[in-house]
Amino acid sequence: MKKYPSKISYGLVVFILAILVGSTIPMISNQIWLGLIINLLVAVFIAHLFFTTYYVIDEGLLIVKSGFLIDKKIDIKAIRSISETNNLISAPAASFDRLEILYHQFDSILISPRDKSGFIDHITRINPQIVVRYISSNTI
């Protein structure tokens, strides 16, 4: 069993903080306490997701965890391809530097392991038929 923590994008953190701080300042000046509590809860929830998003390769399974929201198990033998992507769609990934995993006939998931090359190497050792596509000609 090997655990791969999610990469955390500083750009994403700054973006989320800008929104939270930008909406908190008027609430402080207008003493909107319920709004402040909601912003605090949102910030705690997002931090929780960032720090509990990880990917585990264990006995032929890829397990994708993101807080209490996502606990997905994917048979590594069902994975067809892994592609680098910067797709911004919502995903169990704390970074925009992502991998898209296609599995079964039409299923896909976006993840962002901190050690992309180690992750790809590990998963392709289990299923060498996985096609790996990189954005550039450089390897990860």
N, CA, C and O atoms as a GROMACS GRO file, in nm:
protein
  560
    1MET      N    1   0.085  -0.118   0.000
    1MET     CA    2   0.000   0.000   0.000
    1MET      C    3   0.089   0.125   0.000
    1MET      O    4   0.182   0.136   0.080
    2LYS      N    5   0.058   0.215  -0.090
    2LYS     CA    6   0.134   0.341  -0.097
    2LYS      C    7   0.034   0.456  -0.108
    2LYS      O    8  -0.059   0.453  -0.188
    3LYS      N    9   0.057   0.557  -0.026
    3LYS     CA   10  -0.030   0.675  -0.021
    3LYS      C   11   0.038   0.791  -0.093
    3LYS      O   12   0.155   0.820  -0.068
    4TYR      N   13  -0.035   0.855  -0.182
    4TYR     CA   14   0.014   0.971  -0.256
    4TYR      C   15  -0.072   1.092  -0.218
    4TYR      O   16  -0.187   1.101  -0.260
    5PRO      N   17  -0.018   1.186  -0.139
    5PRO     CA   18  -0.096   1.305  -0.104
    5PRO      C   19  -0.119   1.393  -0.227
    5PRO      O   20  -0.041   1.392  -0.322
    6SER      N   21  -0.226   1.468  -0.223
    6SER     CA   22  -0.257   1.561  -0.332
    6SER      C   23  -0.162   1.679  -0.328
    6SER      O   24  -0.126   1.730  -0.222
    7LYS      N   25  -0.122   1.722  -0.447
    7LYS     CA   26  -0.046   1.846  -0.460
    7LYS      C   27  -0.142   1.961  -0.428
    7LYS      O   28  -0.259   1.956  -0.466
    8ILE      N   29  -0.093   2.063  -0.360
    8ILE     CA   30  -0.176   2.180  -0.329
    8ILE      C   31  -0.124   2.298  -0.411
    8ILE      O   32  -0.007   2.336  -0.400
    9SER      N   33  -0.211   2.354  -0.491
    9SER     CA   34  -0.177   2.466  -0.577
    9SER      C   35  -0.189   2.597  -0.498
    9SER      O   36  -0.296   2.630  -0.447
   10TYR      N   37  -0.078   2.670  -0.490
   10TYR     CA   38  -0.081   2.798  -0.419
   10TYR      C   39  -0.175   2.896  -0.489
   10TYR      O   40  -0.237   2.980  -0.422
   11GLY      N   41  -0.184   2.888  -0.620
   11GLY     CA   42  -0.276   2.975  -0.694
   11GLY      C   43  -0.420   2.951  -0.654
   11GLY      O   44  -0.498   3.045  -0.639
   12LEU      N   45  -0.457   2.824  -0.636
   12LEU     CA   46  -0.592   2.790  -0.593
   12LEU      C   47  -0.617   2.838  -0.450
   12LEU      O   48  -0.725   2.890  -0.421
   13VAL      N   49  -0.519   2.823  -0.363
   13VAL     CA   50  -0.533   2.869  -0.225
   13VAL      C   51  -0.551   3.021  -0.222
   13VAL      O   52  -0.638   3.071  -0.151
   14VAL      N   53  -0.469   3.094  -0.298
   14VAL     CA   54  -0.479   3.240  -0.302
   14VAL      C   55  -0.616   3.282  -0.356
   14VAL      O   56  -0.678   3.375  -0.303
   15PHE      N   57  -0.664   3.215  -0.460
   15PHE     CA   58  -0.794   3.246  -0.519
   15PHE      C   59  -0.906   3.229  -0.415
   15PHE      O   60  -0.990   3.316  -0.398
   16ILE      N   61  -0.905   3.114  -0.345
   16ILE     CA   62  -1.008   3.087  -0.244
   16ILE      C   63  -0.998   3.187  -0.129
   16ILE      O   64  -1.099   3.238  -0.082
   17LEU      N   65  -0.876   3.214  -0.084
   17LEU     CA   66  -0.858   3.312   0.024
   17LEU      C   67  -0.905   3.451  -0.017
   17LEU      O   68  -0.964   3.523   0.063
   18ALA      N   69  -0.878   3.490  -0.141
   18ALA     CA   70  -0.922   3.621  -0.190
   18ALA      C   71  -1.074   3.633  -0.184
   18ALA      O   72  -1.127   3.736  -0.144
   19ILE      N   73  -1.143   3.527  -0.224
   19ILE     CA   74  -1.289   3.529  -0.218
   19ILE      C   75  -1.337   3.536  -0.073
   19ILE      O   76  -1.425   3.616  -0.040
   20LEU      N   77  -1.280   3.452   0.012
   20LEU     CA   78  -1.324   3.451   0.152
   20LEU      C   79  -1.292   3.582   0.223
   20LEU      O   80  -1.377   3.637   0.294
   21VAL      N   81  -1.170   3.632   0.205
   21VAL     CA   82  -1.132   3.758   0.271
   21VAL      C   83  -1.213   3.874   0.212
   21VAL      O   84  -1.260   3.962   0.285
   22GLY      N   85  -1.229   3.873   0.080
   22GLY     CA   86  -1.305   3.979   0.015
   22GLY      C   87  -1.450   3.985   0.061
   22GLY      O   88  -1.507   4.093   0.069
   23SER      N   89  -1.508   3.871   0.090
   23SER     CA   90  -1.646   3.872   0.139
   23SER      C   91  -1.654   3.891   0.290
   23SER      O   92  -1.760   3.927   0.342
   24THR      N   93  -1.544   3.866   0.361
   24THR     CA   94  -1.544   3.880   0.507
   24THR      C   95  -1.531   4.026   0.551
   24THR      O   96  -1.593   4.067   0.649
   25ILE      N   97  -1.451   4.103   0.479
   25ILE     CA   98  -1.427   4.243   0.520
   25ILE      C   99  -1.557   4.323   0.530
   25ILE      O  100  -1.577   4.390   0.631
   26PRO      N  101  -1.647   4.319   0.429
   26PRO     CA  102  -1.773   4.394   0.445
   26PRO      C  103  -1.859   4.340   0.560
   26PRO      O  104  -1.932   4.416   0.624
   27MET      N  105  -1.850   4.210   0.585
   27MET     CA  106  -1.929   4.153   0.694
   27MET      C  107  -1.880   4.202   0.830
   27MET      O  108  -1.960   4.225   0.921
   28ILE      N  109  -1.748   4.219   0.842
   28ILE     CA  110  -1.693   4.271   0.968
   28ILE      C  111  -1.738   4.415   0.987
   28ILE      O  112  -1.784   4.453   1.095
   29SER      N  113  -1.724   4.497   0.882
   29SER     CA  114  -1.760   4.639   0.896
   29SER      C  115  -1.909   4.658   0.918
   29SER      O  116  -1.949   4.756   0.981
   30ASN      N  117  -1.992   4.568   0.868
   30ASN     CA  118  -2.137   4.578   0.887
   30ASN      C  119  -2.188   4.488   0.999
   30ASN      O  120  -2.309   4.479   1.021
   31GLN      N  121  -2.098   4.423   1.068
   31GLN     CA  122  -2.129   4.335   1.181
   31GLN      C  123  -2.233   4.228   1.146
   31GLN      O  124  -2.332   4.210   1.216
   32ILE      N  125  -2.207   4.161   1.036
   32ILE     CA  126  -2.295   4.051   0.992
   32ILE      C  127  -2.233   3.921   1.045
   32ILE      O  128  -2.158   3.854   0.976
   33TRP      N  129  -2.267   3.888   1.168
   33TRP     CA  130  -2.202   3.778   1.238
   33TRP      C  131  -2.236   3.642   1.178
   33TRP      O  132  -2.150   3.554   1.173
   34LEU      N  133  -2.358   3.624   1.133
   34LEU     CA  134  -2.394   3.496   1.073
   34LEU      C  135  -2.311   3.472   0.946
   34LEU      O  136  -2.264   3.360   0.923
   35GLY      N  137  -2.293   3.575   0.866
   35GLY     CA  138  -2.210   3.564   0.746
   35GLY      C  139  -2.066   3.530   0.780
   35GLY      O  140  -2.003   3.450   0.710
   36LEU      N  141  -2.013   3.589   0.886
   36LEU     CA  142  -1.876   3.558   0.929
   36LEU      C  143  -1.863   3.412   0.972
   36LEU      O  144  -1.764   3.345   0.941
   37ILE      N  145  -1.964   3.365   1.044
   37ILE     CA  146  -1.962   3.224   1.088
   37ILE      C  147  -1.968   3.132   0.967
   37ILE      O  148  -1.897   3.031   0.962
   38ILE      N  149  -2.051   3.166   0.870
   38ILE     CA  150  -2.060   3.084   0.749
   38ILE      C  151  -1.927   3.084   0.674
   38ILE      O  152  -1.881   2.978   0.631
   39ASN      N  153  -1.864   3.201   0.659
   39ASN     CA  154  -1.733   3.208   0.593
   39ASN      C  155  -1.629   3.125   0.667
   39ASN      O  156  -1.548   3.057   0.604
   40LEU      N  157  -1.630   3.131   0.799
   40LEU     CA  158  -1.536   3.052   0.878
   40LEU      C  159  -1.559   2.903   0.855
   40LEU      O  160  -1.464   2.827   0.838
   41LEU      N  161  -1.685   2.861   0.855
   41LEU     CA  162  -1.716   2.719   0.832
   41LEU      C  163  -1.674   2.676   0.692
   41LEU      O  164  -1.623   2.565   0.674
   42VAL      N  165  -1.695   2.761   0.593
   42VAL     CA  166  -1.652   2.730   0.455
   42VAL      C  167  -1.501   2.716   0.451
   42VAL      O  168  -1.449   2.623   0.389
   43ALA      N  169  -1.428   2.807   0.516
   43ALA     CA  170  -1.281   2.802   0.517
   43ALA      C  171  -1.233   2.674   0.584
   43ALA      O  172  -1.139   2.610   0.535
   44VAL      N  173  -1.294   2.635   0.695
   44VAL     CA  174  -1.255   2.512   0.765
   44VAL      C  175  -1.284   2.390   0.677
   44VAL      O  176  -1.203   2.298   0.670
   45PHE      N  177  -1.400   2.390   0.610
   45PHE     CA  178  -1.437   2.280   0.523
   45PHE      C  179  -1.338   2.266   0.407
   45PHE      O  180  -1.294   2.155   0.376
   46ILE      N  181  -1.303   2.376   0.344
   46ILE     CA  182  -1.208   2.373   0.231
   46ILE      C  183  -1.070   2.327   0.279
   46ILE      O  184  -1.006   2.246   0.212
   47ALA      N  185  -1.025   2.377   0.393
   47ALA     CA  186  -0.896   2.334   0.448
   47ALA      C  187  -0.898   2.184   0.477
   47ALA      O  188  -0.802   2.112   0.450
   48HIS      N  189  -1.010   2.136   0.531
   48HIS     CA  190  -1.025   1.993   0.559
   48HIS      C  191  -1.011   1.912   0.430
   48HIS      O  192  -0.940   1.811   0.427
   49LEU      N  193  -1.077   1.957   0.323
   49LEU     CA  194  -1.068   1.886   0.195
   49LEU      C  195  -0.926   1.887   0.142
   49LEU      O  196  -0.877   1.784   0.094
   50PHE      N  197  -0.859   2.001   0.150
   50PHE     CA  198  -0.722   2.010   0.100
   50PHE      C  199  -0.629   1.914   0.173
   50PHE      O  200  -0.544   1.851   0.110
   51PHE      N  201  -0.644   1.903   0.302
   51PHE     CA  202  -0.550   1.821   0.380
   51PHE      C  203  -0.590   1.675   0.391
   51PHE      O  204  -0.513   1.593   0.441
   52THR      N  205  -0.710   1.641   0.343
   52THR     CA  206  -0.752   1.500   0.348
   52THR      C  207  -0.778   1.445   0.208
   52THR      O  208  -0.851   1.347   0.193
   53THR      N  209  -0.719   1.507   0.107
   53THR     CA  210  -0.730   1.454  -0.029
   53THR      C  211  -0.600   1.381  -0.060
   53THR      O  212  -0.491   1.438  -0.056
   54TYR      N  213  -0.614   1.252  -0.091
   54TYR     CA  214  -0.498   1.170  -0.121
   54TYR      C  215  -0.543   1.050  -0.204
   54TYR      O  216  -0.663   1.026  -0.222
   55TYR      N  217  -0.445   0.977  -0.254
   55TYR     CA  218  -0.471   0.864  -0.342
   55TYR      C  219  -0.386   0.747  -0.294
   55TYR      O  220  -0.267   0.763  -0.265
   56VAL      N  221  -0.448   0.630  -0.285
   56VAL     CA  222  -0.378   0.511  -0.235
   56VAL      C  223  -0.380   0.404  -0.344
   56VAL      O  224  -0.483   0.379  -0.406
   57ILE      N  225  -0.264   0.343  -0.366
   57ILE     CA  226  -0.256   0.227  -0.453
   57ILE      C  227  -0.235   0.107  -0.360
   57ILE      O  228  -0.134   0.098  -0.290
   58ASP      N  229  -0.332   0.015  -0.362
   58ASP     CA  230  -0.329  -0.097  -0.269
   58ASP      C  231  -0.393  -0.220  -0.333
   58ASP      O  232  -0.511  -0.220  -0.367
   59GLU      N  233  -0.314  -0.324  -0.349
   59GLU     CA  234  -0.360  -0.454  -0.398
   59GLU      C  235  -0.447  -0.443  -0.523
   59GLU      O  236  -0.557  -0.498  -0.526
   60GLY      N  237  -0.398  -0.374  -0.624
   60GLY     CA  238  -0.469  -0.366  -0.751
   60GLY      C  239  -0.581  -0.264  -0.756
   60GLY      O  240  -0.656  -0.258  -0.854
   61LEU      N  241  -0.593  -0.184  -0.651
   61LEU     CA  242  -0.695  -0.080  -0.647
   61LEU      C  243  -0.633   0.058  -0.635
   61LEU      O  244  -0.532   0.076  -0.567
   62LEU      N  245  -0.694   0.154  -0.702
   62LEU     CA  246  -0.665   0.295  -0.680
   62LEU      C  247  -0.780   0.348  -0.596
   62LEU      O  248  -0.896   0.344  -0.637
   63ILE      N  249  -0.746   0.398  -0.478
   63ILE     CA  250  -0.846   0.453  -0.387
   63ILE      C  251  -0.828   0.604  -0.383
   63ILE      O  252  -0.720   0.653  -0.349
   64VAL      N  253  -0.933   0.676  -0.418
   64VAL     CA  254  -0.932   0.822  -0.422
   64VAL      C  255  -1.013   0.871  -0.303
   64VAL      O  256  -1.132   0.841  -0.291
   65LYS      N  257  -0.948   0.947  -0.214
   65LYS     CA  258  -1.014   1.000  -0.094
   65LYS      C  259  -1.007   1.152  -0.093
   65LYS      O  260  -0.903   1.211  -0.122
   66SER      N  261  -1.120   1.213  -0.059
   66SER     CA  262  -1.124   1.358  -0.042
   66SER      C  263  -1.222   1.388   0.070
   66SER      O  264  -1.344   1.393   0.049
   67GLY      N  265  -1.167   1.407   0.189
   67GLY     CA  266  -1.251   1.432   0.306
   67GLY      C  267  -1.350   1.320   0.325
   67GLY      O  268  -1.320   1.203   0.304
   68PHE      N  269  -1.471   1.358   0.367
   68PHE     CA  270  -1.578   1.260   0.384
   68PHE      C  271  -1.668   1.255   0.260
   68PHE      O  272  -1.766   1.181   0.257
   69LEU      N  273  -1.634   1.334   0.157
   69LEU     CA  274  -1.717   1.342   0.037
   69LEU      C  275  -1.689   1.232  -0.065
   69LEU      O  276  -1.781   1.178  -0.125
   70ILE      N  277  -1.562   1.200  -0.084
   70ILE     CA  278  -1.526   1.106  -0.190
   70ILE      C  279  -1.442   0.993  -0.133
   70ILE      O  280  -1.342   1.015  -0.065
   71ASP      N  281  -1.485   0.872  -0.162
   71ASP     CA  282  -1.411   0.750  -0.128
   71ASP      C  283  -1.436   0.653  -0.243
   71ASP      O  284  -1.523   0.566  -0.235
   72LYS      N  285  -1.359   0.669  -0.350
   72LYS     CA  286  -1.381   0.594  -0.474
   72LYS      C  287  -1.272   0.489  -0.490
   72LYS      O  288  -1.154   0.516  -0.470
   73LYS      N  289  -1.314   0.369  -0.527
   73LYS     CA  290  -1.221   0.259  -0.552
   73LYS      C  291  -1.229   0.223  -0.700
   73LYS      O  292  -1.337   0.196  -0.754
   74ILE      N  293  -1.111   0.222  -0.765
   74ILE     CA  294  -1.103   0.193  -0.908
   74ILE      C  295  -1.007   0.076  -0.927
   74ILE      O  296  -0.894   0.078  -0.879
   75ASP      N  297  -1.053  -0.026  -0.999
   75ASP     CA  298  -0.968  -0.140  -1.032
   75ASP      C  299  -0.860  -0.092  -1.130
   75ASP      O  300  -0.893  -0.044  -1.238
   76ILE      N  301  -0.734  -0.105  -1.093
   76ILE     CA  302  -0.624  -0.057  -1.176
   76ILE      C  303  -0.622  -0.129  -1.311
   76ILE      O  304  -0.579  -0.070  -1.411
   77LYS      N  305  -0.668  -0.253  -1.317
   77LYS     CA  306  -0.673  -0.325  -1.445
   77LYS      C  307  -0.777  -0.264  -1.538
   77LYS      O  308  -0.771  -0.288  -1.659
   78ALA      N  309  -0.872  -0.186  -1.486
   78ALA     CA  310  -0.976  -0.122  -1.569
   78ALA      C  311  -0.930   0.014  -1.623
   78ALA      O  312  -0.999   0.073  -1.706
   79ILE      N  313  -0.815   0.063  -1.577
   79ILE     CA  314  -0.765   0.193  -1.623
   79ILE      C  315  -0.710   0.178  -1.764
   79ILE      O  316  -0.626   0.092  -1.790
   80ARG      N  317  -0.757   0.265  -1.855
   80ARG     CA  318  -0.713   0.262  -1.994
   80ARG      C  319  -0.602   0.363  -2.022
   80ARG      O  320  -0.508   0.334  -2.095
   81SER      N  321  -0.614   0.483  -1.961
   81SER     CA  322  -0.512   0.585  -1.989
   81SER      C  323  -0.502   0.684  -1.875
   81SER      O  324  -0.593   0.700  -1.794
   82ILE      N  325  -0.385   0.750  -1.870
   82ILE     CA  326  -0.358   0.859  -1.777
   82ILE      C  327  -0.301   0.973  -1.860
   82ILE      O  328  -0.204   0.954  -1.933
   83SER      N  329  -0.361   1.091  -1.848
   83SER     CA  330  -0.316   1.207  -1.926
   83SER      C  331  -0.295   1.326  -1.834
   83SER      O  332  -0.375   1.351  -1.743
   84GLU      N  333  -0.188   1.399  -1.858
   84GLU     CA  334  -0.169   1.526  -1.788
   84GLU      C  335  -0.275   1.624  -1.837
   84GLU      O  336  -0.309   1.626  -1.955
   85THR      N  337  -0.327   1.705  -1.746
   85THR     CA  338  -0.428   1.804  -1.783
   85THR      C  339  -0.426   1.919  -1.683
   85THR      O  340  -0.379   1.905  -1.570
   86ASN      N  341  -0.477   2.033  -1.728
   86ASN     CA  342  -0.498   2.148  -1.639
   86ASN      C  343  -0.646   2.182  -1.635
   86ASN      O  344  -0.684   2.296  -1.610
   87ASN      N  345  -0.731   2.083  -1.660
   87ASN     CA  346  -0.876   2.100  -1.662
   87ASN      C  347  -0.922   2.156  -1.527
   87ASN      O  348  -0.881   2.107  -1.421
   88LEU      N  349  -1.009   2.257  -1.531
   88LEU     CA  350  -1.053   2.324  -1.409
   88LEU      C  351  -1.181   2.267  -1.350
   88LEU      O  352  -1.232   2.318  -1.251
   89ILE      N  353  -1.234   2.161  -1.411
   89ILE     CA  354  -1.359   2.103  -1.361
   89ILE      C  355  -1.341   2.056  -1.217
   89ILE      O  356  -1.231   2.017  -1.177
   90SER      N  357  -1.447   2.059  -1.142
   90SER     CA  358  -1.443   2.016  -1.002
   90SER      C  359  -1.394   1.872  -0.993
   90SER      O  360  -1.437   1.785  -1.069
   91ALA      N  361  -1.303   1.848  -0.898
   91ALA     CA  362  -1.242   1.716  -0.887
   91ALA      C  363  -1.179   1.699  -0.749
   91ALA      O  364  -1.154   1.797  -0.680
   92PRO      N  365  -1.154   1.573  -0.709
   92PRO     CA  366  -1.082   1.550  -0.584
   92PRO      C  367  -0.933   1.577  -0.603
   92PRO      O  368  -0.849   1.486  -0.597
   93ALA      N  369  -0.902   1.704  -0.627
   93ALA     CA  370  -0.765   1.747  -0.654
   93ALA      C  371  -0.748   1.888  -0.599
   93ALA      O  372  -0.831   1.975  -0.625
   94ALA      N  373  -0.642   1.911  -0.524
   94ALA     CA  374  -0.617   2.042  -0.462
   94ALA      C  375  -0.520   2.125  -0.544
   94ALA      O  376  -0.460   2.220  -0.494
   95SER      N  377  -0.505   2.090  -0.672
   95SER     CA  378  -0.415   2.161  -0.761
   95SER      C  379  -0.474   2.157  -0.902
   95SER      O  380  -0.554   2.070  -0.934
   96PHE      N  381  -0.432   2.252  -0.985
   96PHE     CA  382  -0.472   2.250  -1.125
   96PHE      C  383  -0.376   2.168  -1.210
   96PHE      O  384  -0.401   2.148  -1.328
   97ASP      N  385  -0.266   2.122  -1.152
   97ASP     CA  386  -0.169   2.035  -1.218
   97ASP      C  387  -0.218   1.892  -1.197
   97ASP      O  388  -0.184   1.828  -1.098
   98ARG      N  389  -0.298   1.842  -1.291
   98ARG     CA  390  -0.375   1.721  -1.269
   98ARG      C  391  -0.343   1.609  -1.366
   98ARG      O  392  -0.278   1.628  -1.469
   99LEU      N  393  -0.392   1.493  -1.329
   99LEU     CA  394  -0.391   1.376  -1.416
   99LEU      C  395  -0.536   1.335  -1.437
   99LEU      O  396  -0.614   1.327  -1.342
  100GLU      N  397  -0.571   1.309  -1.563
  100GLU     CA  398  -0.703   1.254  -1.593
  100GLU      C  399  -0.688   1.105  -1.613
  100GLU      O  400  -0.608   1.061  -1.695
  101ILE      N  401  -0.764   1.029  -1.537
  101ILE     CA  402  -0.760   0.883  -1.546
  101ILE      C  403  -0.889   0.837  -1.612
  101ILE      O  404  -0.998   0.862  -1.562
  102LEU      N  405  -0.873   0.767  -1.726
  102LEU     CA  406  -0.988   0.708  -1.795
  102LEU      C  407  -0.992   0.560  -1.760
  102LEU      O  408  -0.891   0.490  -1.770
  103TYR      N  409  -1.109   0.513  -1.718
  103TYR     CA  410  -1.122   0.373  -1.681
  103TYR      C  411  -1.260   0.321  -1.724
  103TYR      O  412  -1.351   0.398  -1.753
  104HIS      N  413  -1.272   0.190  -1.728
  104HIS     CA  414  -1.389   0.123  -1.784
  104HIS      C  415  -1.417   0.180  -1.923
  104HIS      O  416  -1.324   0.219  -1.993
  105GLN      N  417  -1.541   0.186  -1.962
  105GLN     CA  418  -1.573   0.231  -2.098
  105GLN      C  419  -1.573   0.384  -2.109
  105GLN      O  420  -1.510   0.439  -2.199
  106PHE      N  421  -1.643   0.452  -2.018
  106PHE     CA  422  -1.659   0.597  -2.031
  106PHE      C  423  -1.630   0.675  -1.903
  106PHE      O  424  -1.656   0.795  -1.898
  107ASP      N  425  -1.578   0.612  -1.801
  107ASP     CA  426  -1.557   0.678  -1.672
  107ASP      C  427  -1.423   0.750  -1.668
  107ASP      O  428  -1.326   0.706  -1.730
  108SER      N  429  -1.419   0.861  -1.594
  108SER     CA  430  -1.292   0.933  -1.576
  108SER      C  431  -1.294   1.003  -1.441
  108SER      O  432  -1.399   1.028  -1.383
  109ILE      N  433  -1.174   1.034  -1.394
  109ILE     CA  434  -1.158   1.109  -1.270
  109ILE      C  435  -1.032   1.194  -1.283
  109ILE      O  436  -0.934   1.151  -1.345
  110LEU      N  437  -1.034   1.313  -1.224
  110LEU     CA  438  -0.918   1.401  -1.221
  110LEU      C  439  -0.856   1.396  -1.082
  110LEU      O  440  -0.927   1.409  -0.982
  111ILE      N  441  -0.724   1.377  -1.076
  111ILE     CA  442  -0.653   1.376  -0.948
  111ILE      C  443  -0.526   1.459  -0.962
  111ILE      O  444  -0.486   1.495  -1.073
  112SER      N  445  -0.464   1.490  -0.849
  112SER     CA  446  -0.341   1.571  -0.853
  112SER      C  447  -0.238   1.521  -0.752
  112SER      O  448  -0.211   1.589  -0.653
  113PRO      N  449  -0.181   1.403  -0.775
  113PRO     CA  450  -0.079   1.356  -0.680
  113PRO      C  451   0.045   1.446  -0.682
  113PRO      O  452   0.088   1.491  -0.787
  114ARG      N  453   0.100   1.471  -0.563
  114ARG     CA  454   0.221   1.554  -0.553
  114ARG      C  455   0.336   1.493  -0.631
  114ARG      O  456   0.410   1.564  -0.699
  115ASP      N  457   0.352   1.361  -0.622
  115ASP     CA  458   0.458   1.288  -0.693
  115ASP      C  459   0.396   1.222  -0.816
  115ASP      O  460   0.369   1.101  -0.816
  116LYS      N  461   0.374   1.302  -0.921
  116LYS     CA  462   0.308   1.249  -1.041
  116LYS      C  463   0.388   1.137  -1.105
  116LYS      O  464   0.332   1.034  -1.142
  117SER      N  465   0.518   1.156  -1.119
  117SER     CA  466   0.599   1.054  -1.187
  117SER      C  467   0.602   0.924  -1.107
  117SER      O  468   0.593   0.816  -1.164
  118GLY      N  469   0.614   0.934  -0.976
  118GLY     CA  470   0.612   0.815  -0.892
  118GLY      C  471   0.477   0.744  -0.897
  118GLY      O  472   0.470   0.621  -0.900
  119PHE      N  473   0.371   0.823  -0.899
  119PHE     CA  474   0.236   0.768  -0.908
  119PHE      C  475   0.218   0.693  -1.041
  119PHE      O  476   0.171   0.579  -1.043
  120ILE      N  477   0.255   0.759  -1.151
  120ILE     CA  478   0.240   0.697  -1.283
  120ILE      C  479   0.326   0.571  -1.293
  120ILE      O  480   0.280   0.469  -1.345
  121ASP      N  481   0.449   0.578  -1.245
  121ASP     CA  482   0.537   0.461  -1.249
  121ASP      C  483   0.477   0.345  -1.170
  121ASP      O  484   0.478   0.231  -1.217
  122HIS      N  485   0.426   0.373  -1.052
  122HIS     CA  486   0.369   0.270  -0.966
  122HIS      C  487   0.248   0.205  -1.032
  122HIS      O  488   0.236   0.082  -1.035
  123ILE      N  489   0.159   0.286  -1.084
  123ILE     CA  490   0.034   0.233  -1.140
  123ILE      C  491   0.058   0.158  -1.271
  123ILE      O  492  -0.012   0.062  -1.302
  124THR      N  493   0.157   0.204  -1.350
  124THR     CA  494   0.186   0.134  -1.476
  124THR      C  495   0.265   0.004  -1.454
  124THR      O  496   0.267  -0.083  -1.541
  125ARG      N  497   0.329  -0.009  -1.339
  125ARG     CA  498   0.392  -0.138  -1.306
  125ARG      C  499   0.284  -0.244  -1.280
  125ARG      O  500   0.303  -0.361  -1.310
  126ILE      N  501   0.172  -0.200  -1.224
  126ILE     CA  502   0.061  -0.292  -1.197
  126ILE      C  503  -0.015  -0.324  -1.326
  126ILE      O  504  -0.052  -0.439  -1.351
  127ASN      N  505  -0.037  -0.221  -1.409
  127ASN     CA  506  -0.107  -0.239  -1.536
  127ASN      C  507  -0.024  -0.175  -1.647
  127ASN      O  508  -0.044  -0.057  -1.677
  128PRO      N  509   0.067  -0.249  -1.708
  128PRO     CA  510   0.154  -0.192  -1.810
  128PRO      C  511   0.082  -0.152  -1.939
  128PRO      O  512   0.142  -0.089  -2.026
  129GLN      N  513  -0.044  -0.187  -1.953
  129GLN     CA  514  -0.119  -0.152  -2.074
  129GLN      C  515  -0.178  -0.012  -2.068
  129GLN      O  516  -0.240   0.033  -2.165
  130ILE      N  517  -0.162   0.058  -1.957
  130ILE     CA  518  -0.212   0.194  -1.945
  130ILE      C  519  -0.133   0.284  -2.039
  130ILE      O  520  -0.010   0.282  -2.040
  131VAL      N  521  -0.205   0.362  -2.120
  131VAL     CA  522  -0.143   0.459  -2.210
  131VAL      C  523  -0.124   0.588  -2.132
  131VAL      O  524  -0.219   0.640  -2.074
  132VAL      N  525  -0.002   0.640  -2.132
  132VAL     CA  526   0.029   0.764  -2.059
  132VAL      C  527   0.054   0.874  -2.161
  132VAL      O  528   0.137   0.859  -2.251
  133ARG      N  529  -0.019   0.985  -2.146
  133ARG     CA  530  -0.004   1.100  -2.237
  133ARG      C  531   0.041   1.221  -2.155
  133ARG      O  532  -0.020   1.256  -2.055
  134TYR      N  533   0.150   1.283  -2.201
  134TYR     CA  534   0.203   1.400  -2.135
  134TYR      C  535   0.165   1.526  -2.214
  134TYR      O  536   0.147   1.521  -2.336
  135ILE      N  537   0.153   1.639  -2.144
  135ILE     CA  538   0.122   1.767  -2.211
  135ILE      C  539   0.236   1.807  -2.302
  135ILE      O  540   0.214   1.843  -2.418
  136SER      N  541   0.359   1.799  -2.251
  136SER     CA  542   0.476   1.836  -2.333
  136SER      C  543   0.558   1.712  -2.362
  136SER      O  544   0.527   1.602  -2.315
  137SER      N  545   0.663   1.730  -2.441
  137SER     CA  546   0.748   1.616  -2.473
  137SER      C  547   0.838   1.579  -2.356
  137SER      O  548   0.898   1.472  -2.356
  138ASN      N  549   0.847   1.667  -2.255
  138ASN     CA  550   0.928   1.636  -2.137
  138ASN      C  551   0.855   1.535  -2.051
  138ASN      O  552   0.733   1.538  -2.040
  139THR      N  553   0.929   1.446  -1.990
  139THR     CA  554   0.868   1.355  -1.894
  139THR      C  555   0.849   1.430  -1.764
  139THR      O  556   0.910   1.534  -1.740
  140ILE      N  557   0.764   1.376  -1.683
  140ILE     CA  558   0.732   1.442  -1.557
  140ILE      C  559   0.847   1.432  -1.462
  140ILE      O  560   0.839   1.483  -1.349
   0.00000   0.00000   0.00000
